Amino acid sequence: MSSSIPTPHGDLARLYVDHHGWLQGWLRRKLGHAGDAADLAQDTFVRLLDAPEHSPEKQAGWQLREPRAYLTLVAKRLVANLHRRRSLEQAYLEALALMPELLAPSPEHQAIILETLQQLDAVLDGLPAPVRAAFLLAQLEGMAYADIASRLQCSERTVKRYMAQAMARCIVLMP
């Protein structure tokens, strides 16, 4: 398969042609679901297409020494994101089931809340674990900084720094 594909992203297109079927099969075996595998295989290549122009992969024209290892790495991250999203959705649905029917949000509001939770999860994903924990304890459990410091075994000043870091990330990355 050495024919060139005349597109602005020809090398990436070649990577797609050469490895998409393999990646989709690998994901299907890993996930046990053909639909999820097809979606994540496609998302893997979209992620590559959206990579910053200064990324080493784009600078090298997608001429990777180990393309399958690289694709697997990207796909594994997407699989982890899928599992985390589904876990978050399940926790939300379980919380909704515990609410009295009169207080439960409408289906439209449920969808908006779930989408917001998923966006927040994506934003917080890049934070170090203690920063994420401090933010969630403050925002979801309403804990005071002193109590968070005690729980995380750090100083209150550190909790303030963690909160500033989490808030800054939210401001920068939230759509």
C-alpha positions in Angstrom: 0.0 0.0 0.0 2.4 2.7 -1.1 0.0 4.8 -3.2 -0.2 8.4 -2.1 -3.4 10.0 -1.0 -3.6 13.6 -2.3 -5.1 15.4 0.7 -3.7 18.1 3.0 -3.4 15.3 5.6 -2.1 12.6 3.2 0.2 11.0 5.7 -2.5 10.9 8.3 -4.9 9.5 5.7 -2.3 6.8 4.9 -2.1 6.0 8.7 -5.9 5.7 8.7 -6.0 3.4 5.7 -3.2 1.2 7.0 -4.3 0.9 10.6 -8.0 1.8 11.1 -9.3 -1.7 10.6 -6.7 -3.2 12.9 -7.5 -0.5 15.6 -11.2 -1.1 15.3 -10.7 -4.9 15.7 -8.4 -4.3 18.7 -11.0 -2.0 20.3 -13.8 -4.5 19.6 -11.9 -7.3 21.4 -11.1 -4.9 24.3 -14.6 -3.5 24.7 -16.8 -6.4 23.5 -19.0 -3.9 21.6 -18.7 -3.3 17.9 -20.5 0.1 18.0 -18.2 1.5 20.7 -15.2 0.1 18.9 -16.2 1.9 15.7 -16.8 5.1 17.5 -13.6 5.1 19.5 -11.5 4.1 16.4 -12.9 7.1 14.6 -12.4 9.3 17.6 -8.8 8.2 17.8 -8.1 9.5 14.3 -10.1 12.7 15.0 -7.9 13.2 18.1 -4.8 12.9 15.9 -6.3 15.3 13.3 -7.0 17.9 16.1 -3.5 17.6 17.6 -1.6 20.9 17.8 0.5 21.8 14.8 3.6 21.8 17.0 3.1 18.2 18.2 6.0 15.9 17.3 3.7 13.6 15.4 2.5 16.3 13.1 6.0 17.7 12.7 7.2 14.3 11.6 4.3 14.1 9.0 2.7 11.2 10.9 5.7 9.0 9.9 5.6 7.1 13.2 8.1 4.3 13.9 5.5 2.3 15.9 2.1 3.5 14.6 0.1 0.8 16.2 1.7 1.4 19.6 0.9 5.1 19.2 -2.7 4.5 18.1 -3.2 2.1 21.0 -2.0 4.7 23.5 -4.4 7.3 22.1 -7.2 4.7 22.0 -6.6 3.6 25.6 -7.1 7.1 26.8 -10.3 7.3 24.9 -11.4 4.0 26.4 -10.7 5.3 29.9 -12.7 8.4 29.1 -15.6 6.3 27.9 -15.6 4.2 31.1 -15.3 7.3 33.3 -18.2 9.0 31.4 -20.4 5.9 31.8 -19.5 5.6 35.4 -20.4 9.3 36.0 -23.7 8.8 34.1 -24.5 5.7 36.2 -23.8 7.6 39.4 -26.0 10.4 38.3 -28.9 8.1 37.3 -28.6 6.3 40.7 -28.8 9.7 42.5 -31.8 10.6 40.4 -33.5 7.3 41.3 -33.2 8.3 45.0 -35.0 11.6 44.5 -38.7 12.0 45.0 -40.4 12.1 41.7 -41.7 15.6 42.3 -38.2 17.0 42.8 -36.6 15.2 39.9 -35.5 17.4 37.0 -37.2 17.1 33.7 -35.6 14.9 31.0 -34.2 18.0 29.3 -32.7 19.3 32.5 -31.3 15.8 33.2 -29.5 15.9 29.9 -28.1 19.3 30.5 -26.9 18.4 34.0 -25.3 15.2 32.7 -23.6 17.0 29.9 -22.3 19.6 32.3 -21.0 16.9 34.7 -19.2 15.3 31.8 -17.6 18.6 30.8 -16.5 19.3 34.3 -15.1 15.7 34.6 -13.1 16.3 31.4 -11.8 19.6 32.8 -10.8 18.1 36.1 -9.2 15.0 34.4 -6.0 16.8 33.8 -5.5 18.0 37.4 -3.4 16.2 39.9 -5.4 13.9 42.2 -5.2 16.1 45.4 -6.2 19.2 43.5 -9.2 17.4 42.0 -10.1 15.9 45.4 -10.0 19.3 47.1 -12.2 20.9 44.4 -14.8 18.1 44.6 -14.8 18.1 48.4 -15.4 21.9 48.4 -17.9 22.0 45.6 -19.9 18.8 46.0 -19.7 18.2 49.7 -19.5 21.8 50.8 -16.6 21.2 53.0 -14.6 24.1 54.6 -11.0 24.4 53.6 -9.8 23.5 57.1 -11.8 20.2 56.9 -10.4 19.5 53.4 -6.9 20.1 54.7 -7.5 17.6 57.5 -8.9 15.0 55.1 -6.1 15.4 52.6 -3.5 15.8 55.3 -2.1 19.1 54.0 -2.2 22.7 55.1 -5.1 25.0 54.6 -2.9 27.2 52.5 -2.2 24.2 50.2 -6.0 23.7 49.9 -6.4 27.3 48.9 -3.6 26.8 46.3 -5.4 23.6 45.0 -8.7 25.5 44.8 -7.1 28.3 42.8 -5.5 25.8 40.5 -8.8 24.0 39.9 -10.8 27.2 39.4 -8.3 28.6 37.0 -8.5 25.3 35.0 -12.3 25.5 35.0 -12.3 29.1 33.8 -9.8 28.4 31.0 -11.2 25.1 29.7 -15.0 25.3 30.2 -16.8 26.1 27.0 
